[in-house]
Amino acid sequence: MPRQPKTYIKILEAALPLFAAYGYKGVAMRDIARAVGITAAALYNHFPNKEQLHYKALEYAFAQKVEHLSAILAETDTSQDRLSRFVLFWVESFGDNVIIRSLLQREMADADPARMKLLVEHIYQPVFDDVADLMKEASGGLNPHLLFVSVIGLVMYHFEMSPLRKLIPGYLPEQDSSDHITQHIISLLKNGILLDKS
């Protein structure tokens, strides 16, 4: 994302928690203007409509996470190490960021075709492009697309289930750490797709 004026960024940062809390339909442009401390007319100087603002807010939220993924994956040679880094990327990107997690949950629940298409084109497709070869290498003959979706699902569900998971017998606080979740998911993948063939 190119460098933008301070007010533009302020608008995006104010809009994100509102969209995460109330969803696209539950937020009005005047709500965002009020959160930023500007008039609705000033807000429309930056964004012609709510759809454009919502799209730019999603792009802003995910762009910083996704842009460094290629470099993260290039730091190791083996498929197993790269897959571990990919899992850790998802755990750290979404585990500690309630706003991003809530935005994704809201978008999935709304399932608006146009917004889902934007989500795929600007968030999931660039990530998949970065890891497509890794998914083929690591899949052990399984469908790389399904492996990609399964990894994301395994990670996301750990956090979505967090309030309930903490009440299930056997819960330990260390199970909330990024490293613990990453290692658990990698163990599941190793046993499920035989990454460790030795």
C-alpha positions in Angstrom: 0.0 0.0 0.0 1.5 3.4 -1.0 2.2 6.0 1.6 -1.0 7.8 2.6 -1.8 11.0 4.5 -2.2 10.7 8.3 -6.0 11.3 8.2 -6.4 8.5 5.7 -4.6 6.0 7.9 -6.4 7.3 11.0 -9.7 6.6 9.2 -8.7 3.0 8.3 -7.5 2.4 11.9 -10.7 3.7 13.4 -12.8 1.8 10.9 -11.2 -1.6 11.6 -12.4 -2.2 15.1 -15.9 -0.9 14.2 -16.2 -3.3 11.3 -14.8 -6.1 13.5 -17.3 -5.5 16.2 -20.4 -4.7 14.2 -19.8 -6.0 10.7 -20.1 -4.2 7.4 -23.9 -3.7 7.7 -23.7 -2.5 11.3 -21.4 0.4 10.7 -22.4 3.7 9.2 -20.0 6.2 7.7 -21.0 8.8 10.4 -19.9 6.2 13.0 -16.5 6.1 11.5 -16.3 9.9 11.1 -17.2 10.2 14.8 -14.6 7.7 15.8 -11.9 9.7 13.9 -13.2 13.1 15.1 -14.0 14.5 11.6 -17.2 15.3 9.8 -18.9 12.9 7.5 -18.2 15.3 4.6 -14.5 15.2 5.4 -14.7 11.4 5.5 -16.2 11.3 2.0 -13.3 13.4 0.8 -11.1 10.3 1.4 -13.5 7.5 0.6 -16.4 7.9 -1.8 -18.5 5.2 -0.1 -18.6 2.6 2.7 -17.8 -0.2 0.3 -14.5 1.5 -0.7 -13.6 2.3 2.9 -14.3 -1.3 4.0 -12.2 -2.7 1.2 -9.3 -0.4 1.9 -9.6 -1.1 5.7 -9.4 -4.9 5.0 -6.5 -4.4 2.6 -4.7 -2.2 5.2 -5.3 -4.8 8.0 -3.8 -7.7 6.0 -1.2 -6.1 3.8 1.4 -5.7 6.6 0.9 -9.3 7.6 1.1 -10.8 4.1 3.9 -8.7 2.5 6.7 -10.4 4.5 5.5 -14.0 4.0 7.8 -14.8 1.1 10.9 -13.6 3.1 9.8 -15.7 6.1 9.5 -18.8 4.0 12.8 -18.2 2.3 14.7 -18.4 5.6 14.7 -22.2 5.6 15.3 -25.0 3.1 13.3 -28.0 4.0 9.6 -28.4 3.3 9.0 -29.3 6.9 10.7 -26.1 8.2 8.9 -23.9 5.7 5.6 -25.5 6.6 6.3 -24.8 10.3 7.1 -21.2 9.4 3.9 -20.9 7.4 1.8 -22.3 10.4 3.6 -20.0 12.8 2.9 -17.1 10.4 -0.9 -17.8 10.7 -0.7 -18.4 14.4 1.1 -15.1 15.0 -0.9 -13.1 12.5 -4.3 -14.1 13.7 -3.8 -15.4 17.2 -2.7 -12.2 18.8 -4.9 -9.9 16.6 -8.5 -10.0 17.7 -9.5 -7.4 15.2 -8.2 -9.3 12.2 -9.7 -12.5 13.5 -13.1 -10.8 14.1 -13.0 -9.2 10.6 -12.5 -12.6 9.0 -15.2 -14.2 11.1 -17.7 -11.5 10.3 -16.9 -11.7 6.5 -17.3 -15.5 6.6 -20.6 -15.1 8.5 -21.9 -12.5 6.1 -20.7 -14.4 3.0 -21.3 -11.4 0.7 -20.1 -12.6 -2.7 -18.4 -9.3 -3.7 -16.6 -8.9 -0.4 -15.6 -12.6 -0.3 -14.1 -12.2 -3.8 -12.1 -9.2 -2.6 -11.0 -11.1 0.5 -9.7 -13.9 -1.7 -8.1 -11.7 -4.3 -6.3 -9.5 -1.9 -5.6 -11.7 1.1 -5.8 -15.4 0.5 -4.7 -15.5 -3.2 -1.4 -13.7 -2.5 -0.7 -16.0 0.4 -1.5 -19.1 -1.6 0.7 -17.9 -4.5 3.6 -17.5 -2.0 3.1 -21.1 -0.6 1.7 -23.0 -3.7 5.0 -24.8 -4.3 5.3 -25.6 -0.6 1.8 -27.0 -0.4 2.7 -29.3 -3.4 5.9 -30.4 -1.8 4.4 -30.9 1.7 1.1 -32.4 0.7 2.4 -36.0 0.4 0.2 -36.5 -2.6 -2.8 -34.8 -1.0 -4.6 -31.8 -2.7 -2.5 -28.7 -2.1 -5.6 -26.5 -2.1 -7.2 -28.5 0.7 -3.9 -28.6 2.7 -3.8 -24.8 2.5 -7.4 -24.5 3.7 -6.9 -27.1 6.4 -3.8 -25.4 7.8 -5.7 -22.1 8.0 -8.7 -23.9 9.5 -6.6 -25.7 12.2 -5.0 -22.4 13.2 -8.1 -20.3 13.2 -10.3 -22.7 15.0 -7.9 -22.9 18.0 -8.5 -19.2 18.5 -12.2 -19.2 17.7 -12.7 -22.0 20.3 -10.5 -20.3 22.9 -13.2 -19.2 25.4 -14.7 -22.7 25.3 -11.4 -24.6 25.0 -10.3 -23.1 28.3 -13.2 -24.8 30.1 -12.6 -28.3 28.6 -10.8 -30.7 31.0 -7.1 -30.9 30.2 -6.6 -27.3 29.3 -3.3 -25.8 30.4 -2.4 -22.1 30.0 0.8 -22.9 28.0 -1.5 -24.3 25.3 -2.3 -20.7 24.3 1.3 -19.8 23.3 2.1 -19.4 19.6 4.9 -22.0 19.8 2.7 -24.6 21.5 -0.1 -24.2 18.9 2.3 -24.3 16.0 4.1 -27.4 17.3 0.7 -29.1 17.9 -0.5 -28.4 14.4 2.8 -29.5 12.8 2.6 -32.7 14.8 -0.9 -33.3 13.4 0.4 -32.6 9.9 3.4 -34.8 10.2 1.3 -37.7 11.4 -1.4 -37.0 8.9 0.5 -36.3 5.7 3.8 -38.1 6.6 6.0 -35.1 6.3 8.6 -36.9 8.3 9.1 -40.0 6.1 12.2 -41.2 7.9 
